[in-house]
Amino acid sequence: MPAIKTLCFYHPTTVVIVDDNKTFLENLPDNLSNATSYKLFDSPVEALAFLEAQRPNLPTPDDFLGMTDDPVTGVSLNVNIPKIHALLQKNDRFKTPAVVIVDHDMPGMSGLEFCRNLKDFPIRKIMLTGEVDHRLAVQAFNDGIIHRFIVKDDPKVFEVIDQAIHELQQEHFLSLSGQIAKNITTTTFSFIGDENFQQFFEKFIKENNIVEFYLIDPIGSFLLVNNKGELIRLVVQSDQEIENYRQTAEDHKAAKDIIEAIASKEKLLCLFAEEDFNQSVNSWSAYLYPAHKIEEIDGGYYAMVHMG
């Protein structure tokens, strides 16, 4: 079975850059993407002290595991989904260091020594090298001490660094999401392990300029923030879940137009909190949102809800 590559959450992080060449150090962020923040150090010793102080705050997969009950399905999961979307409330989440870039050729402590000190940290490491250090960098990569090495004299060095940062940030969150996704998909029905759903979600993220997102239920609904800071819910439902809502509406003698909107899959019923579930079924019209078929997913539908 191929590894599940779904990101269960993502937010911008901080990139730590370490280089004793102050001119290069100060100019580097200006030549990179502004999609992330940077913290600069011209001393590897000070950079290590900073990262060591951050270590207790660095997330690990175990932080999001723990038995919880899904309020909709009643299924017990070994995943604390509320803890995932609670990250949105952490004002310092963007300060999390996920990637470090370090120059190899520094006095007092080489980049390789620096990275060896971080071998057990959940941080991705990029080492900048010269042509003469190529063999050493390859060996460090093969030994798992670094995750990328980039030749500093490459004429496209800034473009290469930018791409590496993006890829390693993705890897960082994939490593945090893997056990979460595995626990969910082996316990209950979910779309998140489906490659077609992953492609749909990636396209949705790009088309709607989403910059951070957090899983909010096992099937594959997410809380998202776009580049304007607007809060959005991507509500995902299966044929079975839609049918369950239709049956409940019918059993409680909801208005005909509510039942028909759900049954035809013209709209999805989107109940977000316990108090929503406790509302009279005839107030459900306020919780109906236009439904869209997820192409290539059998029985998958979604609604996009702007939260204001």
C-alpha positions, 0 to 999 in steps of 0.5 A: 500500500503506498504511503498516504501523502495527505497533509492534515494541516499546514501553515507558514513557518519560519526559516532559520538562516545561518551564515557568517557572511553578513552581506549574503545573510542580509540579502538572501531573504530579499531574493526569496519568496515572501511566503514565509518569514526568516530569522537570521544568524551570523553565529552558528552557536547563537542559532543552535541556542535559539533552536534548542530553546524552541525544541519543546515547542516543535510539533511531533506526530504524537502531539495529535494522537489520543482517543477521541470520539467523532461527534458526527459518526460516533466513531472512536479515533486515535487522533485528536482532531480538535487539537489539529484545528486548535492550531489556528488559535495559536498566534505564534504558529508562524514562528515555528522553525521548520527549515534551517539553511546553513552555510558549510564554510564558517569559522569555529563550526562548519555547517556540517557540524551544525547540522549534526547537532540538529540530527534528532530535531524535527527540522529540515536542513539545507546546507550551502556548499562550494564546489569543492565540498560536493562529495562531503555534502553527498555523504551528509545527505546519504547519512541523513544529516541534511535533507538538501545541499545547494551549491552557493555559486549556482547562478540560480541559487536563489531560485533553487533555495526557494524551491527547496524551502517549499518542498521541505516545508511540505515534507515537514507537514507530511511527516506530521500528518502521516500517522494521523492519516493512517489512524483515520483511514484504518479506523473509519470511512475517509476520503483523505487517503484517496489519490483523487481526493488529494488531487482535488484538494491540491487544486482547491488550495491553489484556486482559492489562494489558501495559505493555511488549512486544518483537518476538522473531521475524519472524512476530509473537511478542512478549516482554511485561511486564504491570502486575504485572511478570510476564514473558510470551511471546506465541508466534505460529505459522502453519499451515505452521510447525505442520506443520513441527513435526509433520513433525519430530516424526513423522520423529523418532518422537516419542510419539503424543500429542505428534504428535497434540497438534501435528497437531490444533492443540490445543497449540503447540510453543514452543521458545525457545532453541537448547538447546530445539531440541537436546532429544530430541523425546520431551521436547517434551511439556514445551514444549507449550502450549494453542493458540488460533486468531487470529480473522480470521487465516487459519492463525494461532494463538497460545499465551500462556506465563508465564515465571515 
